[in-house]
């Protein structure tokens, strides 16, 4: 059973360029989360979707960031234009929302982004 | 909003027991989770407490006290491979499984 798949695993780009990160959640999961992790700010929730609908994007740092989930098996996080302060590890996670207190999120391996 | 506090670093000896505490302030609380993250890896789920009390999973146990807004993760029979960062995370009330993570505790296990 494949876990959450993210691509690319590493991305090095120059300031001002567009960056697109991709995520394939676990089949059957109906919630998807994008996180950013840095030493200074820890693990931050950027946006999450439920049944492909964005529920809360209050963590998206600014308009340069956008996320889409066109179907249940694919999501993208786009940064345009990128800046050096966007350098971080970006994680995608998915879970299955049921009635009751289920809570397990399954994380992908992450994309390490470096903006020069 | 949510805020969580954890110690930033803990060092313990192989074979010993270590407790990592987490206190939280929240406007709506559903449950407390713990995740483990090795350097260079992704967070992985360890345990979840929706009710007060102790949950045990092998060498790991997690405890929650809603009245004290407090929880802890207990690791027994420490092994070198337990060296990692441990995050507590609060699940908000209201559904949709939004989770806010603490800043993490880096555990170093020494021989």
Interface residues (C-beta under 8 A of the other chain):
Chain A: X31 X33 X35 X42 X43 X45 X48 X50 X55 X56 X91 X93 X95 X97 X101 X102 X103 X104 X105 X106 X107 X108 X109 X110
Chain B: X30 X31 X33 X41 X42 X43 X44 X45 X48 X50 X87 X91 X95 X96 X97 X98 X99 X100 X101 X102 X103 X104
